[in-house]
């Protein structure tokens, strides 16, 4: 199968590294050959229809900051839309940055893929937080597959678990921690008595938080994920604008200490009940939802089988890249390219 990869930041480069490492294993286990014919980053692209050498691309990206500098395959003469429309590929892997204002450019990239009969794997939360129903409808109308497990939970298969493993049970409620950055910050404040500003700087130094952490600390990233879960698992028809959202920027050491004295911890809790909300809440330290560090956790409350909990790595380049590969293999299975 041929892939076009849009976005070559942490996740994109981790995907390339994993494809290099797992290429023979994927081929041996599933009989599936994966060739990346184009990689697009913010400064240009690399294109070779027979399949790019990912080792060379990784070297070029690290040395020059863009794959466009590759001496044979690199250029900036075409844009991503032209590459999607003009070159044959089976799957578009869309990993551009999240934009919750209008979903662009990811929204246009995904629609262009549909217009040229390409399946889509995406880790970009923006388009689906704004127009989940529209994009899923377009994919179904074209007989195409769209997989987005990397948008929620990273390596932890939160969407797939609900869709495949508890499909016989209606999910009637969802609660959890869906943002590893804020969980790391709150853990530092709880365990080490740090102020919010200190914990944030620590997270940035460790590479857990972005230079601009606003989407995380204001609760926007978690709200995007919750919107996707509401639509994909609970069949709501909502956008991020329907989520009551409050971040953690106002949490003080005094509040953390008071909660601790009560045997609780303050966590950024995502919840889908009658309403949909993301906000800091006190939860008991012995609650299954009280995970620490960068871990994510989700509780699915079901109609007939009680509660199910999933705990795992929710972020990170390699972690999210494994979700992308999982989605690619799943699409290959659905279209009859592999047997699982």
C-alpha positions in Angstrom: 0.0 0.0 0.0 1.2 3.5 -0.8 1.0 6.3 1.7 1.2 10.1 1.6 2.3 11.5 4.9 1.4 15.1 5.8 3.2 16.4 8.8 6.8 15.5 9.8 7.1 16.7 13.3 7.6 14.5 16.4 4.8 12.0 15.4 5.7 12.0 11.7 9.3 11.3 12.4 8.4 8.7 15.0 6.2 7.0 12.4 9.1 6.9 9.9 11.3 5.4 12.5 8.7 2.7 13.4 8.1 1.9 9.8 11.8 1.4 9.3 12.0 -0.8 12.4 8.8 -2.8 11.8 8.8 -3.0 8.0 9.8 -6.6 7.7 7.7 -7.6 10.7 4.6 -6.0 9.2 5.3 -7.7 5.9 5.9 -11.1 7.5 3.0 -11.0 9.9 0.3 -9.4 7.6 1.8 -9.8 4.1 1.5 -6.0 3.9 4.1 -3.8 2.2 3.9 -0.1 3.1 5.6 2.4 0.9 5.7 6.2 1.7 5.6 8.0 -1.7 5.5 11.5 -0.3 6.3 13.4 2.9 5.2 17.0 3.4 6.4 19.3 6.1 5.9 23.0 6.7 8.6 24.0 4.3 8.2 21.7 1.4 8.0 18.0 0.4 9.8 14.9 -0.8 8.3 12.8 -3.5 9.2 9.5 -5.1 6.4 7.3 -6.5 8.3 4.1 -6.1 8.8 4.7 -2.3 11.0 7.1 -0.4 14.0 6.0 1.6 12.9 7.0 5.1 16.3 6.8 6.6 17.5 9.5 4.2 14.5 11.6 4.9 15.0 11.4 8.6 18.6 12.4 8.2 17.6 15.3 5.9 15.0 16.6 8.3 17.4 16.5 11.2 20.2 18.2 9.3 18.3 20.9 7.4 14.9 21.1 9.2 12.9 20.1 6.1 12.6 17.1 3.8 12.5 19.7 0.9 16.3 19.8 1.1 16.7 16.2 0.0 19.0 16.4 -3.1 17.0 14.0 -5.2 13.4 14.0 -4.0 13.0 17.3 -2.2 11.3 20.4 -3.5 8.8 23.1 -2.6 7.2 23.6 -6.1 4.0 21.8 -5.3 1.6 22.2 -2.3 0.0 19.4 -0.3 -3.3 19.6 -2.1 -1.6 19.1 -5.5 0.3 16.1 -4.2 -2.9 14.6 -2.8 -4.8 15.1 -6.0 -2.2 14.3 -8.6 -0.4 11.2 -7.2 -1.8 7.8 -6.6 -1.8 6.5 -3.1 -4.0 4.3 -1.0 -4.0 6.2 2.3 -3.4 9.8 3.3 -1.8 10.0 6.8 -2.7 13.4 8.0 -0.7 14.7 11.0 -0.7 18.5 10.7 -1.2 20.7 13.8 -4.6 21.0 15.5 -6.5 24.1 14.6 -9.9 24.5 16.5 -10.8 27.8 14.7 -11.6 26.3 11.3 -9.8 23.0 11.2 -7.5 24.0 8.5 -5.4 23.0 6.7 -6.2 19.5 7.8 -9.9 19.8 6.9 -9.1 20.6 3.3 -6.4 17.9 3.1 -8.9 15.2 4.3 -11.6 16.4 1.9 -9.1 16.3 -1.0 -8.2 12.8 -0.1 -11.9 11.8 -0.3 -12.2 13.5 -3.6 -9.5 11.3 -5.0 -10.7 8.1 -3.4 -8.0 7.8 -0.7 -8.6 6.4 2.7 -7.5 8.6 5.6 -5.7 8.1 8.9 -5.4 11.2 11.0 -4.0 12.3 14.4 -5.3 15.8 13.9 -8.1 16.6 16.4 -9.2 19.9 14.8 -11.3 18.7 11.9 -13.1 16.1 13.9 -13.8 18.4 16.9 -15.5 20.8 14.5 -17.1 18.5 11.8 -17.0 14.9 12.9 -20.4 14.0 11.4 -19.7 15.7 8.1 -16.3 14.0 7.6 -17.6 10.5 8.5 -20.6 11.0 6.2 -18.4 12.0 3.3 -16.1 9.0 3.9 -19.1 6.6 4.0 -20.7 8.1 0.9 -17.5 7.4 -1.0 -17.0 3.9 0.4 -13.8 5.0 2.1 -12.3 4.4 5.5 -11.3 7.0 8.0 -9.4 6.1 11.2 -8.6 8.5 14.0 -7.6 6.4 17.0 -4.4 8.5 17.4 -6.5 11.6 18.2 -7.6 10.2 21.6 -5.4 8.2 23.9 -2.3 7.9 21.7 -1.1 4.4 22.0 -4.0 3.4 24.3 -6.9 2.2 22.0 -9.7 4.2 23.6 -11.9 4.5 20.5 -11.3 1.0 19.2 -11.9 -0.6 22.6 -15.3 1.0 22.8 -16.2 0.3 19.2 -15.0 -3.3 19.0 -14.8 -4.8 22.5 -17.9 -3.4 24.2 -20.1 -2.9 21.1 -22.9 -5.0 22.6 -23.2 -2.6 25.5 -24.5 1.0 25.1 -22.0 3.4 26.6 -24.1 5.7 28.8 -21.3 7.7 30.3 -17.6 8.6 29.9 -15.2 10.0 32.5 -11.4 10.3 32.4 -8.2 12.1 32.1 -7.3 12.7 28.5 -4.4 15.1 28.6 -1.0 13.9 29.7 0.6 17.4 30.0 -1.9 18.7 32.5 -1.8 15.5 34.4 2.0 15.7 34.7 1.7 19.3 35.9 -1.0 18.5 38.5 1.1 15.5 39.6 4.1 17.6 40.2 2.0 20.1 42.2 0.5 17.3 44.3 3.6 15.2 44.8 6.3 17.9 45.1 4.5 21.0 46.1 5.4 22.9 43.0 3.6 26.0 41.9 1.8 25.8 38.5 4.4 27.9 36.8 7.2 25.7 38.1 5.5 22.5 37.0 4.8 23.9 33.6 8.4 24.9 33.0 9.5 21.4 34.2 7.1 19.9 31.7 8.5 22.1 28.9 12.1 21.2 29.7 11.1 17.5 29.6 9.4 17.9 26.2 6.0 17.0 27.7 4.6 20.5 27.1 4.9 22.6 24.0 6.5 26.0 23.9 3.0 27.3 23.6 1.1 25.1 26.0 -2.2 27.0 25.8 -4.3 24.2 24.2 -3.2 21.8 27.0 -3.4 24.0 30.1 -6.6 25.7 29.0 -8.4 22.4 28.5 -8.8 22.8 24.8 -6.9 19.6 23.8 -9.0 17.5 26.2 -12.2 19.1 25.0 -11.3 18.2 21.4 -10.8 14.6 22.5 -14.0 14.5 24.5 -15.9 15.9 21.4 -14.5 13.0 19.3 -15.5 10.5 21.9 -19.0 12.0 22.2 -19.6 11.7 18.5 -17.8 8.4 17.8 -18.8 6.4 20.8 -22.0 7.9 22.1 -23.4 9.0 18.8 -23.9 12.6 19.9 -23.9 15.4 17.3 -21.7 18.0 18.9 -18.7 20.2 18.3 -16.0 21.5 20.7 -18.3 24.6 21.2 -20.7 22.4 23.1 -18.1 21.4 25.7 -18.0 23.3 29.0 -14.2 23.9 29.2 -12.0 25.1 32.1 -8.3 24.6 32.3 -5.8 24.4 35.2 -4.1 27.7 35.1 -5.8 29.0 38.2 -5.0 26.0 40.4 -2.9 27.0 43.4 -0.7 25.0 45.8 -3.2 25.8 48.6 -6.0 24.2 46.6 -3.8 21.2 46.0 -2.8 20.9 49.7 -6.4 21.2 50.8 -7.5 18.4 48.5 -4.6 16.3 49.6 -5.6 16.8 53.3 -9.0 15.4 52.4 -7.5 12.3 50.7 -8.1 13.7 47.3 -6.2 15.0 44.3 -7.2 17.7 41.8 -7.3 16.3 38.2 -8.5 17.7 34.9 -11.6 15.5 34.5 -13.4 15.0 31.2 -17.0 13.8 31.4 -19.9 13.0 29.1 -23.1 12.7 31.0 -26.1 14.8 30.3 -23.7 17.6 29.6 -20.1 17.5 28.3 -17.4 19.1 30.4 -13.7 19.4 31.0 -12.8 21.0 34.3 -10.5 20.5 37.4 -12.1 18.3 40.0 -11.2 16.7 43.3 -11.2 12.9 43.1 -10.3 10.4 45.8 -6.7 9.2 45.7 -7.9 5.6 45.7 -10.1 6.1 42.7 -9.2 4.2 39.5 -9.4 7.5 37.7 -6.6 9.0 39.9 -3.6 8.2 37.7 -0.4 10.2 37.8 2.4 11.5 35.6 1.5 11.6 31.9 -0.9 8.6 32.0 -4.4 8.8 30.6 -7.4 7.0 31.9 -10.9 6.5 30.7 -14.0 4.9 32.3 -16.8 3.7 30.1 -20.0 3.2 32.0 -22.2 0.7 30.1 -25.9 -0.2 30.1 -25.5 -3.8 31.0 -21.9 -4.6 32.0 -21.0 -1.9 34.5 -17.8 0.1 34.2 -14.7 -0.5 32.1 -11.4 1.3 32.7 -8.5 1.8 30.3 -5.2 3.2 31.5 -2.2 3.9 29.3 0.2 6.2 27.6 -1.8 9.0 26.1 0.8 11.1 24.3 4.3 11.0 22.8 5.6 10.7 19.3 6.3 6.9 19.3 3.1 6.2 21.2 0.9 8.1 18.8 2.8 6.6 15.8 1.8 3.1 17.0 -1.8 4.2 16.8 -1.2 5.4 13.2 0.3 2.0 12.2 -2.6 0.2 14.0 -5.1 2.3 11.9 -3.2 1.6 8.6 -3.3 -2.1 9.3 -7.0 -1.9 10.2 -7.8 -0.2 6.9 -5.8 -2.8 5.0 -7.8 -5.5 6.7 -11.1 -3.8 5.9 -10.3 -3.5 2.2 -9.1 -7.1 2.0 -5.4 -6.4 1.7 -4.5 -8.4 4.9 -6.1 -11.0 7.2 -5.9 -10.5 10.9 
